[in-house]
Amino acid sequence: MKKYVEGYDKATVNVNWVTGDYAARLSTAPLSGGGVDVFENNAIAVDQAEQGRYVDLTDVMEPVKDQFNEASLGPVTIDGKIWGIPMILDPQHFYYRKSLFEKAGIQPPETWDDLVAAATELTTPDQKGLFLGNNFDANSWAMVWAAGGSPMNEAKDAVAYNTPGYAEGLGAVQQMIEDGVLLTGAPSDWADPAAFAAGLSAITWGGRWAPPALEEQLDDIGVFPHPAVGADGRQVAFMGSWNEQVAGNSEKIDAAKEFAKWLWIDQTESQTDWALSYGFHIPPITAVAEQAEALKEGNGLEIATMAKDMGVTGPPEWTGDISTPHSDAVSNILKNGADPAEELAKAEEASNRAIGS
């Protein structure tokens, strides 16, 4: 980042690189008026936008928004206004061992039933078929879309996660738990690919950041999106993101907006470097992603294509009071064996009450 700002000739930009609890610093620093003009954020909040903590960047993004991965705009858009410039995307999806699939004559699953069957067949005394995290819920957020739903409806006045397919999919996870198909008690959870790399499972839920570590240890890694769940389901790649924002309390708003546009819209070489030289992510501008060498073949291309064609992201309106009933229901279903349809129905009612409160 310091290298990038040294190339900016319209202003002096001082970089304050925060280590440790960035979220805690972020909650206070842009409000203090202490010189924070531009900052990174991965969780844009409706109330903070309404309170003026962020600057509306619609005028910056409107002329170029069609250049961005469509799903990348969801987390930064509130009531048609765009509050951030997407910087990186991190799709989440499944990794699998190609050699094990080929030996068993299994194709990459396109439906949840196919995945359950593959995981069951590939379970052995020494290796579980599938790792969905130590709480069995690593993919449960992506499954909302894969089961034909979404966190909230288009009007954002009701939730839309309670679909028959979602209950069906969670019920299938319950059955895999009972059948001993799922890995649990792994030394590290799903975000760290170590358990999969060590051969503890044939398939794992994971993220875009994992290929460098995995491909150093294994030469037969493949990827596939979250399979369609239920009759109304579809294949999806859930994406996390980081975004550049301008602080509402900045004394240099116009200059900050100009710098943010220069770096994250105009400087395509820097965007590729940022996404792929220090980690493994997807540049949000589609043309930039398509030109990145690391995304032109193999798993890099597969994941970039998923992000472009199947990417989904959650809305900023999905706040704690609305989301908590959902997460509590999933936990009760997967940890305690509660009935999926009944739990999701109760959670839907509670989430909708939170929206109306």
Residue frames relative to the residue before (quaternion, step in Angstrom):
aa qw qx qy qz dx dy dz
M 1.0000 0.0000 0.0000 0.0000 0.00 0.00 0.00
K 0.6320 0.5175 -0.3365 0.4686 3.58 1.00 -0.74
K 0.6130 0.5435 -0.3404 0.4616 3.57 1.08 -0.73
Y 0.6555 0.5193 -0.3207 0.4448 3.59 0.92 -0.84
V 0.7197 0.4632 -0.2830 0.4328 3.58 0.73 -1.00
E 0.5695 0.5822 -0.3889 0.4306 3.58 1.18 -0.42
G 0.6759 0.4864 -0.2907 0.4713 3.57 1.20 -0.43
Y 0.5785 0.5753 -0.3764 0.4389 3.57 1.28 0.05
D 0.1636 -0.8529 0.4933 0.0502 3.57 -0.49 1.18
K 0.5845 0.6026 -0.3757 0.3925 3.60 1.22 0.10
A 0.7921 0.0195 -0.0046 0.6101 3.59 1.24 -0.24
T 0.4554 -0.6218 0.5478 0.3255 3.53 -1.32 0.27
V 0.0985 -0.7991 0.5927 0.0191 3.56 -0.74 1.08
N 0.1811 -0.7811 0.5921 0.0807 3.57 -0.70 1.11
V 0.2551 -0.7788 0.5604 0.1199 3.57 -0.82 1.06
N 0.0853 -0.7594 0.6440 0.0354 3.55 -0.91 1.02
W 0.1156 -0.8246 0.5534 0.0217 3.56 -0.13 1.33
V 0.1979 -0.8202 0.5323 0.0695 3.57 -0.39 1.27
T 0.1291 -0.7584 0.6343 0.0764 3.57 -0.86 0.98
G 0.6982 0.4435 -0.3290 0.4556 3.55 -1.20 0.41
D 0.8142 -0.2509 0.1909 0.4876 3.57 -1.08 -0.77
Y 0.1693 -0.8251 0.5346 0.0694 3.55 0.17 1.32
A 0.6269 0.5625 -0.3473 0.4122 3.60 0.96 -0.84
A 0.6541 0.5091 -0.3181 0.4602 3.59 0.98 -0.81
R 0.6551 0.4989 -0.3087 0.4760 3.58 0.97 -0.83
L 0.6543 0.5344 -0.3113 0.4351 3.53 1.00 -0.86
S 0.6423 0.5489 -0.3304 0.4207 3.58 1.05 -0.67
T 0.7723 0.3365 -0.1850 0.5061 3.60 1.17 -0.44
A 0.6394 0.5906 -0.3452 0.3509 3.60 0.86 -0.90
P 0.7052 0.4501 -0.3086 0.4526 3.67 0.76 -0.83
L 0.6482 0.5234 -0.3180 0.4525 3.60 1.24 -0.33
S 0.6234 0.6133 -0.3305 0.3550 3.55 1.15 -0.56
G 0.3701 -0.7239 0.5024 0.2942 3.55 1.18 -0.43
G 0.4730 0.7189 -0.3973 0.3188 3.55 1.27 0.38
G 0.7725 -0.4014 0.2000 0.4496 3.55 1.01 0.68
V 0.4948 0.6255 -0.4555 0.3956 3.59 1.22 0.15
D 0.1024 -0.8243 0.5564 0.0201 3.56 -0.58 1.16
V 0.7890 0.0897 0.0032 0.6078 3.56 0.98 -0.95
F 0.0626 0.8114 -0.5774 0.0654 3.59 -0.91 0.83
E 0.4552 -0.6551 0.5353 0.2777 3.52 -1.33 0.41
N 0.0261 0.7931 -0.6065 0.0498 3.54 -1.09 0.74
N 0.1774 -0.7907 0.5736 0.1198 3.58 -1.03 0.69
A 0.7544 0.3079 -0.1867 0.5488 3.61 1.22 0.11
I 0.0727 -0.8179 0.5708 0.0041 3.57 0.29 1.26
A 0.1885 -0.8153 0.5450 0.0521 3.56 -0.79 1.08
V 0.5504 -0.6393 0.4326 0.3181 3.55 -1.00 0.90
D 0.6851 0.4956 -0.3107 0.4341 3.59 0.81 -0.94
Q 0.6598 0.5017 -0.3205 0.4585 3.60 1.01 -0.71
A 0.6045 0.5215 -0.3566 0.4853 3.58 1.11 -0.58
E 0.6695 0.5044 -0.2958 0.4580 3.58 0.94 -0.88
Q 0.6824 0.4856 -0.2768 0.4711 3.57 1.12 -0.67
G 0.5318 -0.6605 0.3909 0.3581 3.58 1.26 -0.05
R 0.3707 0.7374 -0.4964 0.2692 3.59 1.14 0.38
Y 0.7464 0.2984 -0.1738 0.5689 3.57 1.21 -0.55
V 0.4020 -0.6640 0.5694 0.2707 3.53 -1.31 0.39
D 0.4734 -0.6524 0.5178 0.2865 3.57 -1.00 0.85
L 0.1271 -0.8225 0.5536 0.0290 3.58 -0.61 1.17
T 0.2548 0.8019 -0.5071 0.1870 3.58 1.21 0.44
D 0.6598 0.5173 -0.3267 0.4362 3.60 0.94 -0.82
V 0.6401 0.5057 -0.3178 0.4833 3.59 1.18 -0.56
M 0.7666 0.4164 -0.1941 0.4486 3.56 0.87 -1.01
E 0.5611 0.6507 -0.3934 0.3272 3.60 1.01 -0.69
P 0.7047 0.4639 -0.3095 0.4386 3.66 0.78 -0.83
V 0.7850 0.3277 -0.1559 0.5022 3.60 1.15 -0.52
K 0.4190 0.7540 -0.4574 0.2162 3.61 1.17 -0.12
D 0.6073 0.5596 -0.3623 0.4321 3.60 1.12 -0.51
Q 0.5981 0.5632 -0.3592 0.4428 3.58 1.25 -0.27
F 0.6532 0.5327 -0.2989 0.4475 3.58 1.24 -0.47
N 0.6109 -0.4913 0.4726 0.4026 3.53 -1.29 0.49
E 0.5046 -0.7007 0.4057 0.2995 3.57 -0.62 1.13
A 0.6700 0.5141 -0.3076 0.4384 3.57 0.92 -0.87
S 0.5970 0.5940 -0.3690 0.3932 3.61 1.12 -0.57
L 0.6485 0.5405 -0.3181 0.4313 3.59 1.17 -0.49
G 0.5243 0.6722 -0.4050 0.3304 3.59 1.16 -0.48
P 0.7313 0.4427 -0.2701 0.4430 3.63 0.72 -0.95
V 0.7247 0.4156 -0.2527 0.4880 3.63 1.17 -0.34
T 0.6412 0.5326 -0.3107 0.4568 3.59 1.28 0.04
I 0.0314 0.7761 -0.6269 0.0604 3.56 -0.85 1.05
D 0.8386 -0.0900 0.0113 0.5372 3.58 -0.65 1.16
G 0.7458 -0.4343 0.2155 0.4569 3.55 0.93 0.93
K 0.6322 0.5015 -0.3379 0.4845 3.58 1.26 -0.10
I 0.2881 -0.7627 0.5606 0.1451 3.57 -1.02 0.86
W 0.1822 -0.8439 0.5039 0.0258 3.55 -0.60 1.25
G 0.7966 0.1748 -0.1129 0.5676 3.61 1.21 0.03
I 0.3669 -0.6844 0.5818 0.2418 3.53 -1.33 0.38
P 0.4060 -0.7245 0.4932 0.2588 3.63 -0.54 1.09
M 0.2339 -0.7966 0.5514 0.0816 3.57 -0.96 1.01
I 0.7811 -0.0774 0.0726 0.6154 3.59 0.93 -0.92
L 0.2106 -0.7367 0.6264 0.1434 3.53 -1.32 0.47
D 0.1153 -0.7851 0.6066 0.0493 3.55 -1.09 0.79
P 0.1830 -0.7940 0.5715 0.0972 3.60 -0.05 1.23
Q 0.1968 -0.7301 0.6388 0.1422 3.52 -1.26 0.57
H 0.0726 0.7890 -0.5876 0.1639 3.55 -0.95 0.97
F 0.5667 -0.5856 0.4434 0.3732 3.57 -1.26 -0.26
Y 0.2051 -0.7114 0.6569 0.1425 3.52 -1.27 0.66
Y 0.0048 -0.8014 0.5981 0.0007 3.57 -1.10 0.65
R 0.4848 -0.6367 0.5180 0.3020 3.54 -1.31 0.41
K 0.3845 -0.7561 0.4859 0.2106 3.57 -0.41 1.25
S 0.6473 0.5404 -0.3336 0.4216 3.58 0.92 -0.85
L 0.6605 0.4969 -0.3128 0.4680 3.59 1.00 -0.76
F 0.6362 0.5175 -0.3268 0.4696 3.57 1.03 -0.78
E 0.6714 0.5046 -0.3032 0.4502 3.58 0.89 -0.93
K 0.6478 0.5245 -0.3210 0.4497 3.58 0.95 -0.85
A 0.7349 0.4013 -0.2230 0.4991 3.58 1.04 -0.80
G 0.4458 -0.7052 0.4467 0.3231 3.61 1.26 -0.12
I 0.4389 0.6949 -0.4460 0.3545 3.58 1.13 0.72
Q 0.2919 -0.7327 0.5903 0.1716 3.55 -1.04 0.83
P 0.6208 -0.5227 0.4002 0.4258 3.65 -1.13 0.45
P 0.4657 -0.7228 0.4293 0.2764 3.63 -0.64 1.05
E 0.2105 -0.7588 0.6040 0.1229 3.53 -1.14 0.74
T 0.7418 0.2612 -0.1805 0.5907 3.59 1.28 -0.34
W 0.6285 -0.5448 0.3982 0.3867 3.55 -1.23 0.45
D 0.6061 0.5472 -0.3553 0.4549 3.59 1.04 -0.70
D 0.6341 0.5235 -0.3259 0.4665 3.58 1.03 -0.79
L 0.6626 0.5054 -0.3130 0.4556 3.59 0.95 -0.85
V 0.6362 0.5189 -0.3313 0.4649 3.58 0.96 -0.83
A 0.6610 0.5053 -0.3095 0.4603 3.57 0.93 -0.87
A 0.6572 0.5057 -0.3146 0.4620 3.59 0.96 -0.86
A 0.6713 0.5012 -0.3040 0.4535 3.58 0.86 -0.94
T 0.6414 0.5250 -0.3198 0.4590 3.57 1.02 -0.80
E 0.6833 0.4907 -0.2887 0.4571 3.58 0.90 -0.93
L 0.7306 0.4418 -0.2398 0.4620 3.59 1.01 -0.77
T 0.4946 0.6347 -0.4398 0.3988 3.59 1.26 0.12
T 0.0024 -0.7887 0.6129 -0.0474 3.54 -0.83 1.07
P 0.6871 -0.4529 0.3315 0.4614 3.63 -1.19 0.06
D 0.7493 0.3996 -0.2105 0.4843 3.59 1.14 -0.59
Q 0.7964 0.1871 -0.0756 0.5701 3.59 1.20 -0.32
K 0.3458 -0.7150 0.5672 0.2178 3.55 -0.97 0.88
G 0.5789 -0.6227 0.4083 0.3323 3.52 -1.18 0.54
L 0.8299 0.0643 0.0550 0.5515 3.59 0.97 -0.89
F 0.1501 -0.7564 0.6300 0.0922 3.55 -1.15 0.74
L 0.0308 -0.7924 0.6087 -0.0261 3.56 -0.68 1.19
G 0.6837 -0.4316 0.2716 0.5220 3.56 1.19 0.53
N 0.6278 -0.5809 0.3730 0.3596 3.53 -1.18 0.51
N 0.6924 0.4017 -0.2781 0.5310 3.59 1.28 -0.22
F 0.4869 -0.7103 0.3856 0.3312 3.58 1.35 0.22
D 0.6761 0.5466 -0.2667 0.4159 3.62 1.22 0.02
A 0.3089 0.7976 -0.4874 0.1760 3.62 1.21 0.19
N 0.7561 0.3733 -0.1981 0.4998 3.59 1.04 -0.75
S 0.4334 0.7554 -0.4357 0.2275 3.60 1.24 -0.16
W 0.6203 0.5294 -0.3460 0.4639 3.60 1.12 -0.57
A 0.6623 0.4832 -0.3033 0.4857 3.59 0.93 -0.85
M 0.6161 0.5804 -0.3488 0.4023 3.57 1.03 -0.72
V 0.5102 0.6352 -0.4267 0.3927 3.61 1.17 -0.46
W 0.7163 0.4138 -0.2413 0.5075 3.60 0.84 -0.99
A 0.6516 0.5383 -0.3195 0.4284 3.58 0.93 -0.90
A 0.6923 0.4476 -0.2589 0.5034 3.59 1.22 -0.50
G 0.6566 -0.5613 0.3032 0.4022 3.58 1.21 0.38
G 0.6429 0.5118 -0.3347 0.4613 3.59 1.23 0.18
S 0.2080 -0.7162 0.6323 0.2096 3.51 -1.32 -0.52
P 0.6646 -0.5092 0.3281 0.4375 3.60 -1.11 0.38
M 0.7998 0.0155 0.0389 0.5988 3.57 0.92 -0.98
N 0.5531 -0.5964 0.4511 0.3672 3.55 -1.21 0.41
E 0.7244 -0.4607 0.2839 0.4271 3.57 -1.26 0.24
A 0.6851 0.4806 -0.2829 0.4687 3.58 1.05 -0.72
K 0.3465 -0.7653 0.4624 0.2836 3.60 1.31 -0.28
D 0.5410 0.6169 -0.4120 0.3962 3.58 1.15 0.60
A 0.7671 0.1358 -0.1360 0.6121 3.58 1.28 0.26
V 0.4850 -0.6366 0.5028 0.3266 3.55 -1.21 0.48
A 0.1947 -0.7944 0.5685 0.0880 3.56 -1.22 0.48
Y 0.4186 0.7372 -0.4485 0.2833 3.59 1.16 0.49
N 0.6396 0.5513 -0.3356 0.4176 3.60 1.13 -0.46
T 0.1801 0.7750 -0.5771 0.1844 3.55 0.03 1.33
P 0.6265 -0.5311 0.3927 0.4137 3.61 -1.16 0.41
G 0.6415 0.5395 -0.3295 0.4345 3.57 1.01 -0.75
Y 0.6343 0.5327 -0.3391 0.4459 3.58 1.03 -0.74
A 0.6445 0.4989 -0.3173 0.4849 3.57 0.96 -0.83
E 0.6384 0.5290 -0.3187 0.4594 3.57 1.02 -0.83
G 0.6803 0.5010 -0.2924 0.4480 3.58 0.90 -0.92
L 0.6672 0.4826 -0.3016 0.4805 3.57 0.94 -0.85
G 0.6114 0.5405 -0.3455 0.4634 3.57 1.10 -0.65
A 0.6398 0.5183 -0.3221 0.4671 3.57 1.06 -0.72
V 0.6129 0.5233 -0.3500 0.4775 3.58 1.08 -0.63
Q 0.6054 0.5478 -0.3477 0.4610 3.57 1.02 -0.79
Q 0.6753 0.4970 -0.3011 0.4542 3.57 0.89 -0.92
M 0.6431 0.5122 -0.3286 0.4648 3.59 1.02 -0.75
I 0.5982 0.5402 -0.3579 0.4714 3.58 1.08 -0.67
E 0.6779 0.4995 -0.2848 0.4581 3.56 0.88 -1.00
D 0.7195 0.4533 -0.2447 0.4658 3.57 1.01 -0.81
G 0.4812 -0.6985 0.4216 0.3205 3.59 1.26 -0.05
V 0.3821 0.7435 -0.4632 0.2944 3.57 1.20 0.56
L 0.7223 0.4557 -0.2378 0.4626 3.59 1.08 -0.74
L 0.4428 -0.6629 0.5431 0.2638 3.53 -1.09 0.83
T 0.0736 0.7670 -0.6363 0.0387 3.56 -1.05 0.79
G 0.7551 0.3580 -0.2739 0.4760 3.55 -1.22 0.43
A 0.2852 0.7693 -0.5238 0.2291 3.60 1.13 0.55
P 0.6130 -0.5824 0.3803 0.3748 3.62 -1.06 0.62
S 0.7740 0.0701 -0.0613 0.6263 3.59 1.15 -0.58
D 0.5322 -0.6604 0.4255 0.3154 3.56 -1.11 0.66
W 0.8065 -0.3953 0.1939 0.3947 3.52 -1.40 0.23
A 0.6181 0.5731 -0.3598 0.4001 3.63 1.01 -0.69
D 0.6686 0.3879 -0.2619 0.5779 3.57 1.27 -0.43
P 0.3289 -0.7960 0.4686 0.1964 3.63 -0.50 1.07
A 0.3409 0.7938 -0.4646 0.1945 3.58 1.26 0.09
A 0.6570 0.5189 -0.3298 0.4363 3.61 0.89 -0.85
F 0.6617 0.4882 -0.2983 0.4846 3.57 0.98 -0.83
A 0.6532 0.5195 -0.3142 0.4525 3.58 0.94 -0.86
A 0.6801 0.4869 -0.2810 0.4706 3.57 1.13 -0.66
G 0.5539 -0.6527 0.3762 0.3545 3.59 1.26 0.06
L 0.4012 0.7359 -0.4680 0.2803 3.57 1.19 0.42
S 0.7833 0.0863 -0.0838 0.6099 3.60 1.26 -0.29
A 0.4951 -0.6601 0.4837 0.2919 3.57 -1.23 0.53
I 0.7625 0.1555 -0.0633 0.6248 3.57 1.25 -0.59
T 0.0211 0.7986 -0.6015 -0.0004 3.58 -1.09 0.62
W 0.4358 -0.6069 0.5841 0.3171 3.51 -1.29 0.43
G 0.1289 0.8083 -0.5631 0.1135 3.58 -0.91 0.86
G 0.4600 -0.6958 0.4948 0.2438 3.52 -1.33 -0.11
R 0.7352 -0.4566 0.3128 0.3913 3.49 -1.39 0.29
W 0.6327 0.5773 -0.3179 0.4066 3.56 1.18 -0.59
A 0.6160 0.6471 -0.3171 0.3183 3.60 1.19 -0.46
P 0.5558 0.6638 -0.4225 0.2683 3.71 0.87 -0.66
P 0.6409 0.5261 -0.3846 0.4057 3.67 0.75 -0.75
A 0.6878 0.4684 -0.2858 0.4753 3.58 0.90 -0.91
L 0.6771 0.5006 -0.3044 0.4453 3.59 0.91 -0.87
E 0.7218 0.4676 -0.2655 0.4357 3.56 0.81 -1.00
E 0.5557 0.5675 -0.4008 0.4566 3.59 1.25 -0.16
Q 0.7620 0.3854 -0.1851 0.4864 3.57 1.11 -0.69
L 0.7949 0.1967 -0.0827 0.5680 3.59 1.11 -0.65
D 0.2638 -0.7925 0.5331 0.1350 3.58 -0.99 0.79
D 0.6995 0.4525 -0.2655 0.4852 3.60 1.21 0.22
I 0.3133 0.7784 -0.4884 0.2398 3.59 1.10 0.72
G 0.0252 -0.7719 0.6351 0.0139 3.55 -1.06 0.86
V 0.2579 -0.7615 0.5758 0.1485 3.56 -1.26 0.30
F 0.0613 0.7680 -0.6374 -0.0141 3.56 -1.27 0.44
P 0.5526 -0.6311 0.4259 0.3390 3.60 -1.11 0.62
H 0.6548 -0.4552 0.3835 0.4658 3.55 -1.28 0.07
P 0.4202 -0.7292 0.4728 0.2612 3.62 -0.65 1.04
A 0.6046 -0.5383 0.4472 0.3804 3.54 -1.30 0.39
V 0.1819 -0.7894 0.5826 0.0666 3.56 -0.98 0.93
G 0.8336 0.1266 -0.1141 0.5254 3.57 -0.69 1.04
A 0.7418 -0.4539 0.2868 0.4018 3.52 -1.36 0.20
D 0.7608 0.3495 -0.1883 0.5134 3.60 1.08 -0.68
G 0.4346 0.7451 -0.4231 0.2773 3.59 1.25 0.25
R 0.1420 -0.7605 0.6258 0.0994 3.53 -1.38 0.11
Q 0.5309 -0.6023 0.4817 0.3513 3.56 -1.22 0.42
V 0.0110 0.8121 -0.5814 0.0493 3.59 -0.92 0.91
A 0.1869 -0.7097 0.6585 0.1668 3.51 -1.41 0.27
F 0.2566 -0.7743 0.5596 0.1468 3.57 -0.44 1.19
M 0.1360 -0.8286 0.5420 0.0346 3.57 -0.84 0.95
G 0.2472 -0.6992 0.6524 0.1561 3.49 -1.11 0.88
S 0.0942 -0.8143 0.5716 0.0366 3.58 -1.18 0.33
W 0.1983 -0.7059 0.6562 0.1783 3.49 -1.44 0.25
N 0.1339 -0.8158 0.5626 -0.0039 3.52 -1.02 0.91
E 0.3819 -0.6949 0.5579 0.2450 3.57 -1.18 0.61
Q 0.0323 -0.7996 0.5996 -0.0104 3.56 -0.92 0.96
V 0.3490 -0.6965 0.5840 0.2280 3.53 -1.34 0.33
A 0.4561 -0.7148 0.4684 0.2482 3.56 -0.83 1.03
G 0.5027 -0.6771 0.4564 0.2838 3.55 -0.93 0.94
N 0.7017 0.4534 -0.2635 0.4823 3.59 1.15 -0.58
S 0.3861 0.7283 -0.4878 0.2875 3.59 1.23 0.11
E 0.3633 -0.7171 0.5534 0.2179 3.57 -1.11 0.74
K 0.7268 0.3519 -0.2032 0.5537 3.56 1.33 -0.05
I 0.0304 0.8649 -0.5005 0.0243 3.55 0.91 0.94
D 0.6766 0.4947 -0.3142 0.4458 3.59 0.79 -0.92
A 0.6639 0.4897 -0.3021 0.4777 3.59 0.96 -0.85
A 0.6423 0.5251 -0.3213 0.4566 3.59 1.02 -0.78
K 0.6459 0.5084 -0.3186 0.4721 3.58 0.98 -0.80
E 0.6499 0.5214 -0.3156 0.4542 3.57 0.98 -0.84
F 0.6557 0.5015 -0.3099 0.4718 3.58 1.00 -0.82
A 0.6537 0.5188 -0.3179 0.4499 3.60 0.89 -0.92
K 0.6470 0.5033 -0.3167 0.4773 3.58 0.99 -0.80
W 0.6395 0.5393 -0.3277 0.4392 3.58 0.90 -0.91
L 0.7437 0.4378 -0.2403 0.4444 3.57 0.79 -1.03
W 0.8275 0.2994 -0.1291 0.4571 3.58 0.72 -1.02
I 0.7031 0.3642 -0.2822 0.5416 3.59 1.27 0.09
D 0.7677 0.3986 -0.2037 0.4586 3.59 0.79 -1.02
Q 0.7434 0.4254 -0.2249 0.4645 3.61 0.92 -0.88
T 0.1186 -0.8508 0.5082 0.0621 3.56 0.36 1.22
E 0.6109 0.5510 -0.3626 0.4378 3.61 1.03 -0.64
S 0.6548 0.5016 -0.3099 0.4729 3.58 0.99 -0.81
Q 0.6312 0.5407 -0.3384 0.4413 3.59 1.01 -0.76
T 0.6494 0.4984 -0.3126 0.4819 3.58 1.00 -0.81
D 0.6436 0.5257 -0.3132 0.4597 3.57 0.95 -0.89
W 0.6663 0.5173 -0.2941 0.4494 3.57 0.88 -0.99
A 0.7146 0.4730 -0.2602 0.4449 3.57 0.90 -0.92
L 0.8473 0.2704 -0.0685 0.4520 3.56 0.89 -0.93
S 0.6460 0.5408 -0.3423 0.4160 3.62 1.14 -0.27
Y 0.7808 0.3034 -0.1453 0.5265 3.61 1.12 -0.53
G 0.7502 0.0682 -0.0550 0.6554 3.52 1.35 0.18
F 0.4079 -0.6881 0.5233 0.2940 3.58 -1.14 -0.45
H 0.1972 0.7908 -0.5336 0.2260 3.54 -0.03 1.36
I 0.4695 -0.6500 0.5126 0.3071 3.58 -1.31 0.04
P 0.3868 -0.6755 0.5626 0.2786 3.64 -0.84 0.84
P 0.4704 -0.7222 0.4261 0.2749 3.63 -0.77 0.95
I 0.6201 0.4996 -0.3602 0.4860 3.61 1.14 -0.47
T 0.4839 -0.7289 0.4003 0.2726 3.56 -0.48 1.24
A 0.6749 0.4988 -0.3059 0.4496 3.60 0.87 -0.91
V 0.6258 0.5249 -0.3379 0.4676 3.59 1.08 -0.67
A 0.6439 0.5141 -0.3180 0.4690 3.58 0.96 -0.85
E 0.6756 0.5130 -0.3012 0.4354 3.57 0.93 -0.86
Q 0.6981 0.4600 -0.2699 0.4777 3.60 1.17 -0.53
A 0.5295 0.6428 -0.4107 0.3713 3.61 1.23 -0.26
E 0.4866 -0.7012 0.4392 0.2804 3.59 -0.69 1.10
A 0.6691 0.5211 -0.3048 0.4334 3.59 0.97 -0.83
L 0.7201 0.4181 -0.2344 0.5017 3.58 1.25 -0.33
K 0.5361 0.6550 -0.3837 0.3694 3.58 1.26 0.31
E 0.8032 0.1275 -0.0780 0.5767 3.59 1.20 -0.16
G 0.8132 0.3128 -0.2087 0.4442 3.52 -1.35 0.21
N 0.8203 -0.2049 0.1695 0.5064 3.53 -1.15 -0.69
G 0.5856 0.5804 -0.3749 0.4239 3.59 1.08 -0.64
L 0.6710 0.4804 -0.2874 0.4862 3.57 0.94 -0.89
E 0.6355 0.5392 -0.3314 0.4423 3.58 0.94 -0.87
I 0.7003 0.4638 -0.2771 0.4666 3.57 0.85 -0.95
A 0.6380 0.5190 -0.3295 0.4636 3.60 0.99 -0.79
T 0.6440 0.5147 -0.3203 0.4666 3.58 1.04 -0.74
M 0.6051 0.5415 -0.3439 0.4716 3.57 1.06 -0.75
A 0.6690 0.5170 -0.3021 0.4403 3.55 0.86 -1.01
K 0.6847 0.4876 -0.2783 0.4647 3.55 1.00 -0.84
D 0.7998 0.3580 -0.1575 0.4554 3.57 0.78 -1.04
M 0.8166 0.2420 -0.0858 0.5170 3.60 1.08 -0.69
G 0.3982 0.7681 -0.4453 0.2305 3.59 1.27 0.05
V 0.0106 -0.7675 0.6409 -0.0063 3.56 -1.09 0.83
T 0.0435 -0.7875 0.6147 0.0104 3.56 -1.17 0.65
G 0.5224 -0.6552 0.4567 0.2986 3.54 -1.20 0.58
P 0.4976 -0.6728 0.4631 0.2920 3.60 -1.16 0.55
P 0.6007 -0.5679 0.4089 0.3865 3.63 -1.13 0.49
E 0.6101 0.5852 -0.3494 0.4040 3.59 1.14 -0.58
W 0.5547 0.6013 -0.3890 0.4235 3.59 1.27 -0.26
T 0.0310 0.8461 -0.5257 0.0824 3.57 0.34 1.30
G 0.7569 -0.4240 0.2651 0.4208 3.54 -1.32 0.19
D 0.6854 0.4901 -0.3000 0.4472 3.59 0.83 -0.92
I 0.6717 0.4730 -0.2895 0.4912 3.56 1.13 -0.65
S 0.7337 0.4554 -0.2396 0.4438 3.56 0.92 -0.90
T 0.5681 0.6423 -0.3835 0.3429 3.59 1.09 -0.64
P 0.6464 0.5001 -0.3573 0.4521 3.68 0.83 -0.73
H 0.6275 0.5346 -0.3369 0.4550 3.57 1.05 -0.72
S 0.7038 0.4591 -0.2810 0.4636 3.59 0.75 -1.01
D 0.6276 0.5243 -0.3380 0.4658 3.60 1.05 -0.70
A 0.6456 0.5204 -0.3234 0.4559 3.58 0.99 -0.81
V 0.6514 0.5084 -0.3216 0.4624 3.59 0.91 -0.90
S 0.6441 0.5237 -0.3207 0.4560 3.57 0.97 -0.85
N 0.6786 0.4892 -0.2948 0.4618 3.59 0.89 -0.90
I 0.6344 0.5295 -0.3248 0.4600 3.58 1.07 -0.72
L 0.7829 0.3799 -0.1909 0.4543 3.55 0.74 -1.07
K 0.7178 0.4234 -0.2608 0.4874 3.59 1.06 -0.62
N 0.8102 0.2852 -0.1148 0.4991 3.57 0.96 -0.87
G 0.4999 -0.6980 0.4054 0.3140 3.59 1.25 0.06
A 0.2938 0.7724 -0.5158 0.2258 3.60 1.15 0.50
D 0.5978 -0.5759 0.4200 0.3668 3.57 -1.20 0.53
P 0.4604 -0.7274 0.4264 0.2778 3.63 -0.56 1.09
A 0.6788 0.4973 -0.3082 0.4438 3.60 0.82 -0.94
E 0.6713 0.4946 -0.3017 0.4622 3.58 0.92 -0.88
E 0.6721 0.5002 -0.3029 0.4541 3.59 0.90 -0.90
L 0.6756 0.4874 -0.3065 0.4605 3.59 0.89 -0.84
A 0.6198 0.5358 -0.3477 0.4559 3.59 1.05 -0.68
K 0.6632 0.4855 -0.3041 0.4816 3.59 0.96 -0.83
A 0.6504 0.5165 -0.3170 0.4580 3.57 0.98 -0.82
E 0.6195 0.5475 -0.3401 0.4482 3.58 1.00 -0.81
E 0.6517 0.5101 -0.3138 0.4654 3.59 0.91 -0.89
A 0.6821 0.4875 -0.2904 0.4613 3.58 0.90 -0.92
S 0.6449 0.5123 -0.3228 0.4663 3.60 0.96 -0.80
N 0.6766 0.4872 -0.3018 0.4623 3.59 0.93 -0.84
R 0.5969 0.5306 -0.3674 0.4767 3.59 1.10 -0.57
A 0.6409 0.5229 -0.3264 0.4573 3.60 1.00 -0.78
I 0.6255 0.5233 -0.3423 0.4666 3.59 1.02 -0.71
G 0.7345 0.4397 -0.2419 0.4567 3.58 0.92 -0.85
S 0.5761 0.6218 -0.3810 0.3692 3.59 1.22 -0.34
